[in-house]
């Protein structure tokens, strides 16, 4: 099974990708994680990507496609893959299709996690993380049990991403919709898109996703 997971920032793509990975024995491929791994390893592509990102520019599509191309050649991808966070634009979707075609592969499903924008603003802008162990929290949905103390490691220092504020989140959502509507239409024409309600509880979203991916009898 080869699939793409689409969803606005904060829609829970990462959580659902992990659950799909476990349920169907496929590999989650996050382009962000792959890029960070290459940068950390100091590989030629990692050094090039690091220089581009430090210069405030976007890593070119060709580099991302090259990363995915190489990653799909590994043995653990033979059972299938989940692309999480890619493609983000129509040209990326077209380039991905061309690369998969050359490898004799095809997409089976595109899962779109549908969410309410204003709810996402609240969900994202309330996030914070333990500075020591990385455990994630939320002001409203998942506060620490004891005020100012991490439930997991007992640390008292927390961090918030600079871009996890309402104004920035709204800009990210606007950009997501502008870029993603053409992608969804592109895959919809091929009958690949399965939409799920991302505003339900996490377990309920998972049930919808699993149901959408199971073969219909």
Backbone torsions as a table, in degrees:
resi	resn	phi	psi	omega
1	UNK	NA	124.9	178.0
2	UNK	-118.3	122.1	-176.2
3	UNK	-143.7	161.1	174.9
4	UNK	-113.3	139.2	176.9
5	UNK	-113.1	115.0	179.4
6	UNK	-108.9	148.9	177.4
7	UNK	175.3	148.2	-179.4
8	UNK	-63.9	162.5	175.1
9	UNK	-54.0	128.8	-179.6
10	UNK	87.6	2.2	-177.0
11	UNK	-75.4	-12.7	178.3
12	UNK	96.2	24.8	-178.6
13	UNK	-58.9	-44.4	-177.4
14	UNK	-61.4	-44.6	179.2
15	UNK	-62.0	-47.0	-178.1
16	UNK	-68.7	-34.9	178.3
17	UNK	-61.4	-42.3	178.5
18	UNK	-61.9	-39.9	-178.6
19	UNK	-71.2	-37.2	175.4
20	UNK	-64.4	-41.6	179.9
21	UNK	-56.1	-45.2	-179.2
22	UNK	-71.2	-40.4	-174.9
23	UNK	-71.3	-33.4	-173.0
24	UNK	-118.6	5.5	178.9
25	UNK	54.9	45.4	174.3
26	UNK	-113.9	167.4	-174.4
27	UNK	-104.1	130.0	175.9
28	UNK	-79.8	127.3	178.4
29	UNK	-116.8	105.6	176.4
30	UNK	-101.5	117.8	-177.9
31	UNK	-62.6	-33.3	177.1
32	UNK	-63.0	-45.1	178.8
33	UNK	-63.7	-40.6	-179.3
34	UNK	-64.2	-41.8	178.4
35	UNK	-63.7	-45.2	179.9
36	UNK	-62.1	-37.8	179.1
37	UNK	-64.5	-41.0	179.5
38	UNK	-66.6	-39.9	178.3
39	UNK	-64.0	-45.1	-179.4
40	UNK	-63.6	-37.9	-179.0
41	UNK	-74.6	-15.7	-179.6
42	UNK	70.8	26.4	179.3
43	UNK	-69.9	164.0	178.5
44	UNK	-54.7	-45.4	179.6
45	UNK	-68.2	-32.1	178.2
46	UNK	-67.2	-42.0	178.5
47	UNK	-65.4	-40.1	179.1
48	UNK	-65.5	-44.6	-179.9
49	UNK	-64.4	-40.1	-179.0
50	UNK	-62.2	-43.0	179.5
51	UNK	-64.1	-39.5	179.9
52	UNK	-65.0	-47.4	-177.4
53	UNK	-67.3	-39.1	178.4
54	UNK	-66.2	-25.1	176.8
55	UNK	-82.2	2.8	177.3
56	UNK	79.2	16.9	-179.2
57	UNK	-106.7	164.8	177.4
58	UNK	-86.3	140.2	176.0
59	UNK	-64.6	130.5	-175.7
60	UNK	-63.6	150.1	-179.6
61	UNK	-55.6	-38.6	-177.3
62	UNK	-60.5	-34.9	179.2
63	UNK	-69.9	-41.9	178.9
64	UNK	-64.4	-44.9	178.4
65	UNK	-60.5	-39.6	178.1
66	UNK	-62.7	-40.4	176.7
67	UNK	-61.5	-47.1	-179.4
68	UNK	-64.6	-42.5	179.8
69	UNK	-55.4	-50.2	-179.2
70	UNK	-65.9	-38.3	-177.7
71	UNK	-66.8	-35.3	-178.8
72	UNK	-69.2	-14.7	178.5
73	UNK	-79.9	-10.6	-179.8
74	UNK	-75.4	151.3	-175.1
75	UNK	-58.7	-34.0	-174.5
76	UNK	-70.3	-10.7	179.2
77	UNK	-92.1	-1.2	-176.8
78	UNK	-63.7	-28.2	179.8
79	UNK	-84.4	-5.4	179.2
80	UNK	126.3	172.9	-176.6
81	UNK	-148.1	157.8	171.7
82	UNK	-118.6	121.9	173.7
83	UNK	-92.5	116.9	-176.5
84	UNK	-112.8	111.7	178.9
85	UNK	93.8	7.1	178.5
86	UNK	-153.5	137.6	2.3
87	UNK	-80.0	157.6	177.0
88	UNK	-109.3	-16.7	-178.4
89	UNK	-134.4	163.5	179.5
90	UNK	-62.5	-44.3	176.9
91	UNK	-58.6	-36.0	177.2
92	UNK	-65.3	-40.5	179.3
93	UNK	-63.2	-41.3	179.9
94	UNK	-68.1	-39.4	178.3
95	UNK	-66.9	-37.8	177.7
96	UNK	-63.1	-44.8	178.8
97	UNK	-58.6	-44.3	-179.4
98	UNK	-62.6	-41.9	-179.9
99	UNK	-66.1	-44.0	179.6
100	UNK	-63.4	-39.3	-179.8
101	UNK	-61.4	-41.0	178.8
102	UNK	-62.8	-30.9	-178.9
103	UNK	-89.7	0.0	-178.6
104	UNK	73.8	26.6	-179.5
105	UNK	-113.8	162.8	175.5
106	UNK	-147.3	159.5	175.1
107	UNK	-81.4	140.7	177.0
108	UNK	-98.0	-39.0	-175.3
109	UNK	-151.4	149.0	170.3
110	UNK	-121.4	113.7	-179.9
111	UNK	-95.7	123.0	178.4
112	UNK	-108.6	115.6	178.1
113	UNK	-87.3	108.8	-174.4
114	UNK	-89.6	129.3	-177.1
115	UNK	-137.2	164.9	176.8
116	UNK	-90.6	128.2	-174.4
117	UNK	-59.0	-48.0	-176.8
118	UNK	-65.1	-34.2	175.6
119	UNK	-64.4	-36.2	178.4
120	UNK	-66.3	-35.6	177.9
121	UNK	-59.1	-46.2	178.5
122	UNK	-67.2	-37.9	-177.8
123	UNK	-66.2	-42.7	-175.7
124	UNK	-80.9	-42.4	-174.4
125	UNK	-69.0	-13.8	178.7
126	UNK	-95.7	4.1	-175.2
127	UNK	-77.8	142.8	169.8
128	UNK	-150.8	161.9	-170.6
129	UNK	-134.4	144.4	174.7
130	UNK	-65.6	128.2	-177.1
131	UNK	-70.5	-19.3	-176.8
132	UNK	-93.1	-52.9	-173.8
133	UNK	-106.1	-11.3	177.4
134	UNK	85.8	4.1	178.4
135	UNK	-60.9	136.1	-177.3
136	UNK	-94.4	144.3	-179.9
137	UNK	-136.9	174.4	176.4
138	UNK	-146.3	141.6	-177.6
139	UNK	-55.9	-40.5	-175.5
140	UNK	-103.2	-45.0	-170.5
141	UNK	-87.4	-28.5	-178.9
142	UNK	-148.8	69.5	176.7
143	UNK	-74.1	162.6	174.7
144	UNK	-67.9	147.8	-178.8
145	UNK	-62.9	-42.0	174.1
146	UNK	-109.3	130.2	-175.3
147	UNK	-54.4	124.5	174.9
148	UNK	77.0	11.5	-178.7
149	UNK	-128.7	127.5	179.5
150	UNK	-65.8	132.2	179.5
151	UNK	-63.9	-30.7	-171.8
152	UNK	-86.8	-50.8	-173.1
153	UNK	-116.6	-6.7	177.5
154	UNK	82.1	4.7	178.2
155	UNK	-67.8	160.1	-176.9
156	UNK	-119.8	10.1	178.4
157	UNK	-112.3	135.4	-177.3
158	UNK	-132.4	157.1	179.0
159	UNK	-127.4	154.7	173.5
160	UNK	-129.0	137.0	176.5
161	UNK	-64.8	138.8	-177.8
162	UNK	-60.4	-29.4	-177.6
163	UNK	-92.5	5.0	176.6
164	UNK	-88.9	61.6	175.2
165	UNK	-130.7	159.6	-170.6
166	UNK	-57.5	-44.0	-177.0
167	UNK	-63.5	-46.1	-179.1
168	UNK	-67.0	-39.7	179.9
169	UNK	-61.7	-42.6	179.1
170	UNK	-62.1	-38.2	178.1
171	UNK	-65.9	-41.6	179.7
172	UNK	-64.8	-39.2	179.0
173	UNK	-66.6	-41.7	178.9
174	UNK	-61.1	-43.6	179.1
175	UNK	-65.6	-39.4	179.9
176	UNK	-60.2	-48.4	-178.0
177	UNK	-64.7	-39.8	-179.7
178	UNK	-62.7	-38.0	-177.1
179	UNK	-84.8	-32.1	-169.0
180	UNK	-88.6	-30.6	179.5
181	UNK	-53.3	-45.1	177.8
182	UNK	-63.2	-33.5	179.6
183	UNK	-66.8	-45.9	-179.2
184	UNK	-62.5	-41.6	177.5
185	UNK	-63.0	-39.4	179.4
186	UNK	-59.8	-46.5	-179.6
187	UNK	-79.5	-28.6	178.7
188	UNK	-62.0	-37.2	-179.9
189	UNK	-62.2	-21.1	179.0
190	UNK	-101.0	6.2	177.4
191	UNK	68.7	28.7	-175.0
192	UNK	-97.5	-16.5	-169.7
193	UNK	-84.4	130.2	172.0
194	UNK	-119.2	120.2	-178.4
195	UNK	-98.2	137.1	176.8
196	UNK	-128.1	153.6	-178.4
197	UNK	-84.2	103.0	-177.9
198	UNK	-78.7	0.0	-179.5
199	UNK	-89.8	-3.3	177.3
200	UNK	-80.8	175.6	175.9
201	UNK	-60.7	153.5	-175.2
202	UNK	-53.7	-45.5	-178.3
203	UNK	-65.3	-34.3	178.9
204	UNK	-70.4	-36.5	176.1
205	UNK	-63.2	-42.8	178.8
206	UNK	-59.6	-43.1	179.3
207	UNK	-59.5	-41.8	178.2
208	UNK	-63.7	-43.3	-178.6
209	UNK	-63.8	-48.0	179.8
210	UNK	-59.7	-42.7	178.8
211	UNK	-61.9	-41.4	-179.3
212	UNK	-66.3	-28.2	-175.6
213	UNK	-92.0	-19.4	-179.9
214	UNK	-71.5	142.0	178.5
215	UNK	-58.8	137.2	179.6
216	UNK	-82.6	133.5	-178.7
217	UNK	-102.0	NA	NA
